């Protein structure tokens, strides 16, 4: 994990006041945003511009919009920038101004840093003696508050500790730094940021720990030749659309040009997304270059003045009803006798009734016309937004860069949501599903169809915390609330709860057994003729099952280690030997076994190297390797038949854009796992909040994600999953306390 430290500079730069704000997350945030922090800074012209307190209020509200937006970081940042543009535009119009507001945002998510800019701001990023200027005149834009159209530049900064950055209006900083050495950074105007080892926080500091170092030579993209210093002390500008790269910092970038929304709405995302340009075949992605925008005729929205016309009409009716009543009485009294015979029944109707009919009939006609008019208007709005969404999807499918494809798909999803505000249709549902499928393909997600395993669940008070499956597909479920084990028998029509099965704590033989904390499925051949083995916190093993029609219930106390038991947390079996985790004593012990009977003294597995186990929650083993899962979601691996050697953390390996990235932990918290046996040994980890199951190789290389289908099958409970398992028949079982659901794996 890293921290992002902000070192504020002066309150003004080049005649503009600088206001910055670290946004405190609101009490309620969208799912996934709780692990993120956002910091915003704004450059505003002095004089008749807004006061600093007002600007900080804008930034705080923009940050709130970020935390309340579901989806990717870039999508949430666009919502925040859209809010700032609305405030800045309203302020400029109210004061007769046309001055821009320049904005920069930094988002920290675990070890990932995302930057976004609007306006001609420079961002100098330093890593060692290398530097990168994130600026391009074609993508910078004018800033916010000028009009409804604006441009955002978005970057992913793969920074390491001791990397630094400077946000500034100045384009001459690296030259000044190179000429003045270590003292140059003190004179640079703007805002410094520094990446340090930490726990995923953005915080303020007064100064950097050490000045960055750069060389006086400035490298350019291939094909441009060696850069030279001008009289003003900065290198000549590069070709249009190419990033100015002064080193090897790994950056990926996109730029989004926001177009004016359709009438009566303010879209939260734009379909116009720039393309990526590669500089001379370099392995590091360069800045994204926008495609030449096609001049499209904005679809005219009919019925745009319906609201104003209705308001005026209602006011006019209210003002004229009194006069209309008087005129109608006189008019009908004079005109009707000329057209109707004297003995007509209509002539015998009272004048009041005639006045009512004269008013009611036109109003009914107008009401029917307005209903038809309004319905057709909503259908037209729906059609136009859906048409815009389809255009953006087509752009996304033509993209070869995965990052830009994702941005376009998320923008298309926003247009579909706008269309659905005017009513859903079969076309909108189909397009939404197509977008989800393409996003899933980018994320390596496979959707599964879940069905209830047992109608009504396994009992109202059961809290399923662990599950295992035997070779017969039977399930054994650990109830964390009571510390007992339940048996679910596989039948031809599904599963049934075995009410005759008894495997619970208490006195078993001469032993007093406490609530069970973990369990393992046993092979068919074992010394105790049992199907499942459980353990309590005091190291008592309990064997449960059936031998023919006779129940099996046996208990054996493990030999305790020299310092006794602190509290057994988890067990696993490695090459026939039992491995026990005692988190409270920070102990990892192994018992030599024979046919799943463990009577020998324990062997401590830690030697000179001891890793912390206080937050360890589960064990898994394969051949010589022992895997340890922790509360924060990271994994350790310990190997060796004698004293083990451990790698903590054992990194996850992710494939991204053709490269393999190693990270200590993902942006999810795993709570349970299972290791499937050969011929395809693998680790499956549960993210309870999604809910999703991650499929990893034994080297922790991510292969696939499994998530519930969005349209088929049973709708899963909207609460975290509590346990899962994978049966020998390739069925995935998810538990939500007492409710269990089953899906077939591919």
N, C-alpha and C positions, 0 to 999 in steps of 0.2 A: 504494500500500500504506500501511497505517497500523499504529501500535503502540498497544497499550492499556497505559497506565501505571497501576499500583495504588499509591495513597498511603495506607498503613495509618494508622488513627487510634489511639485508646486501646485497651488490652487488655480493657476492660469498657465496657458501656453499659447504663444502667438496671438494674443488678444482674445482668447477664448477661455471661459471658465471651465474647470474640470471638476465634475462631481462623480463620485463612485459610491457603490453601496453593495454590501454583502447581504443577500436576501435571506431572511429567516424563514424556513419552511412553514407554511400554515399547518393548522392542526390536522386537516385532512388533505392528503395528496393522492394523485392517481397511482395505481399499482406500478411499482418499479421506481417511482420518483423518490421514495424515501431513502434510497441509497445515493442520491445525487445532491450536489450543492451548486448554486449559481451565484456568480458575481457579475455586476454590471457597472459600466462607466460611461459617462456622457460628456461630450464636449459641446458647449453652447456659447454663442457670441455674447460678449459682455454688453452692458448698456441697457437696452430696453427688453432684454430677454427675461426669462422666468427666474425667480429667486431660487436659491439653493435648496431650501426646504421643500418647495414645490417639485423641483427636479428629483429629489430623493423620494418623494411620494410616488412620482411616476415610475421610478426604477423599482420601488418596492411592489407596486401593483403589477408591473410587467413580470417581476419574478413570481408573483402569485399566479399569473396566467400560465407561466411555465409549469409550475408544480401541478396545476389542475388540468393539463393537457395530456391525453393518452397518446402513446406512440413513441416514435424515435426522438432523439435529442434535437435533430434538425427541425422536425415538425413543431416541437414545443417552443424552440427558439423563434421560429417564424411567428407563432402566436404572440410571444412577448414583444417582438419588434413591431408587429402590426398594432398592438396596443399603444406603444410609444409613438408610432407614426400618427395615430389618430389624435393623441394628446398634443403632439407638437404642431400638427396641422391646424387643430382648433385654436391653439394659442397664437400661432402666427396670423390666422385670419382675424382673430379678435383684436389684435394689436396692429394690424396693417403691416406685418413683417413678411419677409421672404427669406429669412436666414435659416440655414440648415442646422440640424442637430446631428452630431456624429456619435455613434454608439459602438461599444465593444462589449462582448459577453464571454465569460469563461465558465465552463461547466466541468466539474470534477466528478467522475463516477468510478470509484475504486482506484485503479491505476490508469484510467483513461481520461485524457483531457481534450475537450472540444472547445474551439474558438469560433466566434462569429463576429463579423464587422459590417457596419453600414456607413458608407462615406469614405473620403480619402484619408484613411488612417493607415499608418505604417505599423507593422508588428515585426520587430527584430527578435528572432529566436536564436539563442546561443546554446551550443552543446560543445563543451571543450573549447577548442580554438576555431570552431566552425560557426557560421551564422547564416540565417535565412531571412530574407525580407519578404514578408507575405503582402505584396502590394502589386497591383496591376491597374493601370488607369482605365482599362476597358471594363473591369469588373467592380471598381470602387464605388461608382455611383456618386450622387450628390449628397446623400444623407437623408434624414427624415424631416418631415414637416414641410416639404416642398410641394408635394402632391400625393395622390393616392397610389402612384407607382413608385416602388423603391427596390433596391437591390441589396441582397444579403450575401456575404462571402462566408462560407462554412469550411472549417478545417478540423481534421483529427490530428492532434499532436502526440506522437508516440515518444513522450519525453521521459528521460531518466533522471534520478536524483542529481542535483547540482546543475541541471539545465535551467536557463534563465530566458526571460523575454522582456521586451520594452514596447509599450504601446505609445505611439507618439505621432504628432503631425509632421515631424521632421523626416526628410529623406536623406539626410547627410550624416546620420549618427555613426555608422560603422567607420567612416573615414576619420571622423573626429576621435573616435575611440582608439583607432590604430595609431594616430599621431600623438595622443597624449598618454597612451599606455593605461596603467591601472587607474589613473585618476580620471580618465575620460568619462567613466560611467556616472560619476558624481555630478558632472555638469549637464548631462543629457536631460532634456525636459520630457515629461511624460510620466508613465506609471510602470514601475518594474514589477515583474512576477518572478518567483523562484520556486523550483520543484525540489522538495526535500523529502526524505523518508518520513513517514507518518502513518496516520490511521484514516486517510481519506477525507481530510478537512480542508476547507479554504479559510485562511486566517490572515490577519494583518500583522506586519512587522515594520520597524522603523528603517531598517537598512538591510542590504543583502549581506550574506556571510562573507563573500569575497567577490571582487569585481570580475566580470567575464573577460576572457582574453580572445582577441581576434587578430588575424594577420592583416597586413595592408593590402595584400592581393585579393582580388575579388573574382571568384570563378563564375563563369556563365554557362548556360546550357550549351550542349555540343553544337558546333556549327556556327557559333557567334564570334569565335576568336577570343583572345585574352582581353579582359577589360582594362581600361586605363583610367587614371584619375583626372578629372576635369579641374578647371580653376576653382570651381566652387567646392571641391573636395568630395565629389561623389562619382561613382562610375556612370558611364553613359547608360541610358535606359535600354532595355532589351526589346526584342521584337514584340509586336502586339500579341497579346494573348498568352505569352509565356511567363512562367514564374521566374523571378530573380532568385537563383539558388546560389548561396555562398558556402556550401558545405554539403554534408551528407545526411542532414536530419531527415528522418522518415516522416513525410507528411502526405496526407491525402486531402484533396480539396474539392469542393463543389461551390458553384455560385448560382443563386436563384434570383431571377428578376421578377419582382412582383408586379403583375399588371392590374389595372383598375378592375374591380369586381363588376359583376352584372348589376343592373339597377336593383335597388331595394335590398341588397344583400352585401355583406362584407366577407368574401371567402377568406379562409384561414390559411390557404396554401395556394401556390400557383403552379400551373402546369409547365411554365416555361423554365426549363432547367438546362444549364450549360453542359457542354461536352467536355471530356477530359483530353488534354493534349500532353503527349509524352515528348520530353526534350532529349533528342539524340539517343534514344534507346536506353536511357538511364533506368536502373532498377527501381529508383525511388519515384513515386508518382509526382508529377508536377502539378501546377495549378490548373484547375479546370478552365477551359475556354468556352465561352458561350457560342452557340450556333447563331448564325445570322437570323434574327427574328423575321418571320414572314408577316407581312402586313395582312392581318385578318380583320375582316369586317366584324365588329362586335355585334352579336345577334341582338336585333331590336326586340325588346320585350313589350308585347302589346299590353294594353290595359294598365299602363304605368300610372295614369292619372285617375284611376278608379276611386282611390281613397279621397282625394281632394274633391272630386265631383260629387261623391256621396255626401261628404260633410257640407258642401255648399248647398246641395239640394235639400237636405234635412233642415238646415237653418232657414232656407227660403220657405219651405212648407210651414215651419212653425210660425214664421212672421206673417204669412198670408192667410192662415186658416180662418181667422176671424173675418177678414174682408171677403174671402171666398164664400163663406157661409151666407153672408148678406147678399152678395151678387147672385149666387145660385138660386136663392129663394125668389128674387125678382125675375131672374131669367127664365126659370122653369115655369113660373106662373104665367108668363107672357107667351112662351114659345109652345109648350106642350098642347094647349087647347087648339092650336092651328093644325096640328098633325094627327090628333086623335079624335075619334067621335065622342060626342058628348056623353054617351052612355058607357064609355070604356071604363073597365075596372081600374085601370091605372089612374084615371082622373079622380077616383074615390080614395086613393092613397094619400095620406097626410103629407104636407110639404116637408116635414122633418124626415120622413122615410125617404122621400125623393132625394133630399140633400145627402143622406147617408149613402144611398146607392151611387150617387154621382161621385162621391169621394172614394168609396170602397172599391168600386170596380177598377178605376185607374190604378189605385194602389196595388191591387192584386196583380194586375198586368205587369206593373213595374217590378214588383217583388219577384215574380216568376222570371222576368228578364234578367234581373240582377243575379239570381241564383245560377242561372245558366251561364251568365257572363263571368261570374266569379269562379265557377267550377272550371270553365274552359281556360281562364287565366292561370289557375293553379296547375292544370295539366301542361300548359305551355311552359311555365317556369320549370316544372319537373323535367320536361323533355329537353329544354335548353341546357340545364345543368348536367343531365345525363349524357348529352351529346359532348359536352366539354370533357367530362370524365373519360369517355371512350377515346377521345383524341389523345389525352395524356397517357392512357394505357397503351395505345399504339406507339407513342414515343418511347415509353419504357421498354416495350418488347423489342424495339429496334436498337436499344442500347447494348453495348458490349461490356461497359464498365459496371460491375455489380453495385458500387456505391451510388452511381447516378441512376441506375435502374430502380434502386430502393427509394430514392428521393421522389422520382416520378410516380411510382406506385402509391406512395403515401399521399402525394398531392392528389392523385386520382381518387383515392378513398375519401378525401375531404370533399371533393366535388359530389361524390355519390351521397355523402351525408347531407350536403346541401339540397340535393334533389329529393331526398327522402323527407325533408321538412315539408314538402308539398304533397306527401303521400307516397307510399311504396308501390312499386309495380313489379311484375315478373322480370322485366328487363333490368331494373335496378338491383334486384336480388341476385340475378345471374351475374351481373357485372361485379358486384361486391364479392361474390364467391370467387370469381376469376382473379380478382386482385389478391384476395387472401391466399389462393393457391400459388400465385407467383411469388408472394412474400414468403410463404412457407418453403418454396423451392430454394430461395436465396438463403434461408436460415437452416436448411437441412431438416425441416420438420415434416414428420409423417403423421397424418391424422388417423385416429382409430375410432371405430364405432363401439361404444360401450353399452352394455345392457345390464340390468340388475341381476346380481348373482342369486340373491334370495329375496323374494317379495317381502317387504316389510323389515328386512334386515335380520340381524342375529340376536336381537333383544334390545329393549329401550335403554338400558343402563350400561351396555357393553362399550368399552373404549378400546378398539383394536389398535394395538401399538406395534405388533410384529406378526408376520405370517410366514409359514414355510409350507412347501408342497412335497408330497411323497411321489414315488414312481407310479402309484395308482391314481394320481391326480387329486387325492384327498388333500384337504387344507387343514392345517392346525393353526389356530389363531390365539395369540396371547392377549388377554384382556388386562390392560395396564391398570384399570381401576380396581380390580379384585385380585390381580396376580394369578389368574387361573388360565387354563388352556381349554379351548373349545375345538370340537372336531366337526368339519363339514365334509360329508361323504359325496363323492362324485357319482352321479347316476346317469342313466341314458337321457333323462329329461332335464338335467341340470345338477344342482346341489341341494342337499338336505342336511339339516342340523341333527347330529347324533345326540339325542337326549340321554342315551345310556352311557356315554363316554364320561369318565370321571378322572380328571387330572387337576388336582387343586392342592394348595398348601395345607399344612396341618401336621398331625402326627402320622408318620408313615413308618411302620416298624418301631424302632427305638429312637428315630430322629424326629425332631420338631423342625419342620420345613417352613420357611417364610415365603412371602409372595414371590412368584417367579419374575426374573428380570430379563431372561433371554431363553431362546430355545433353538434346537437344531433338528432337522429331519434325519432319521437313521436309515441306513440301508436295510434290505430285507434280512440279511444275515448279521446278527449281533448277539452278544452274550446274553442279553436280557430279554430277547425276543420282543422288543418294543418297537414302536413306530416313531416316537418322538422323545427327545431328551431335553429337559429344562433344568435351570439352575437358579438358586436364590442368591441374595447378596452375601450370604455367609458361606458360600462354596458348597452347598448341598446339591448333588445331582439327583434328579428324579426321572425315572424311565416310565413312560406310559404307553399303552397300546392294547392289542389283543393278541392272544395266542389261540387260534381257533375261535371258539365262542367265549373263551375265558378272558376276563380283563387282566391286564398286566399293570402293576403299580409297585415300583421298587425305588428305594432311595439309598444313596451312597454318599458319605461325606468325603470330600477331597481332603488330602493332607494339606494343612495350611502352610504358607511360607513362614520363615523364621519370625518375622515381625507380626504375623497374624493377618487376618483379612481387614482391610479398611472398608471395602464394599465392592463386590464383583459387579462389573458394568456390562460386559459382553464376553462371548465365547466364540471360538471357531475351531476347526480341525485342520491340521497341516500334516499331510502324509501319515495319517492315522493317529497323530498325537493331538491332545487337547491343549489349546492356547487360551489362557484366561487373562482378561484385562481387569486390573484393580486400579481404577482411576484415582481413588482417594490416597492410596499408598504409592502412586506413580509406578506401579509394578506391572510387568508383562512376564507371565510364567507359562511353562510348557510341562505337560504331564505325558509320559510315555504310555501308550495305550495298546491293548490287545482286544480285538473284537469289540471295540467301544466300551471297554472296561478300563478305568483309570485308577490305579491303586498306589502307584509309586509316589515318591517325594517330588515336589515341584522343582524345576530348574529355572533360575532367573535368566532371562534372555538378554538383559542389558549387561554390557561389560564396561569398558572405559567410556563409551559414548552412551549418554542417557538423554532421551528427548522427553519433553514435558507431556504428560498424559492427563492433566487435570480436566481438560475440556474434551477429551476423547469420548466418543459415543458408541462406536461400533467397530468390529473386527471382521476381516475377510482374509482368506488365505488360498494360495495356489502354489503347489510344489514347494519351493524354498521361501517364497515371498509371503510376508504378512502385511496387509494393508490396514491402515488405521484412519477412520473418518472422525473429523472434529466438528464441534458445534458451529464454527464459522464457515464450514463447507470445504475446508482444505483437506488434503490427504497426505499421509506419510507412508513410506514403504520401507520395511525392515527385512533384510535378507541374511541368510546364513544358517547353517545347521547347528553351530555352536553358539557363541555369542554373536548376536546380530549386529549389523551395521545399518544405520537408518539414513534415509534421505528425507529431510523435513524442511520445507514441504516438497512433496513429489509433484512436479508441475503437470498441469493440464496442457495438452497439445492441440491447438486449433489450426485448421487450414483456412487461410483467408487470402483471396486474390492470388492464389498460386504459391503462397509462402506459408511456412509453418511457424506459428507463434507459440511460445511457452509462457504461461501465466501461472502464478502461485494459486490463484483462486478465480472462480468465475463470479459474475454479478448475480449469483443466486446462492441460496443457503440450502445445501442438501441435508436431509434429516434421516434418510434410511437408504440402504443399498442391498443388493444381492449379487452374488458371483455365480454365473452359470458354468456348469462343468463342460469338459470336452464333449464333442469335437469342436465346439466353438466357444472356448472360455472367454468370458467378457464380464465387465462390471457395469451394472445398471444402477443409477443413482436417482433418487426421488427429489424433485423440487416441489414441495407441497403447495406453494401458493399458486402456481400456474393453472392446474397441476400438470406436470410433465415429467417424463422419465427419460433421462439422458443415457445413451448407449455408448460406452467407452471400450476401447481395447484395454488389455492389461498394462499397456504403456500410457494409459489415460489419453489416448488420441480419440477425439470426439468423432463418432461415426454417424449418429442420428439422434433426433429428438422425437419422442412420441407424445402426442397431445390429443385430447378429445376432438372428435369431429364437430364442426360448427353447425352442421345441418342435420346429420343423421344420428340415430341412436337416442339413448336416454340423456336428458340434460342432467349433468352432475351437480351435486350440491355446491353452493357458492360459499364454501369454507375450505380451509386447508385440508389436504389429504393427510392421513395419520399413518398409513403403512401401505406396503405393496409387496408383491412377489411375482415371480415368473415360474409357471409350472413346467414340468418336462414336456408337455404337449404344446408349448409355446403360447400359452394364454397369459395375458397380463391382468392381474387382479389388483384393483385399487380400493382402499378402505377409507371411509370418512366416518370415523368412530364406529357406529353399529351398522352402517350401510356399506355394502360391498358391490362392486361393479366389475364386469369381466369384458375383455376385448381380446381378439385374436391378433397375435403379432405376425407380420409378413415373413 
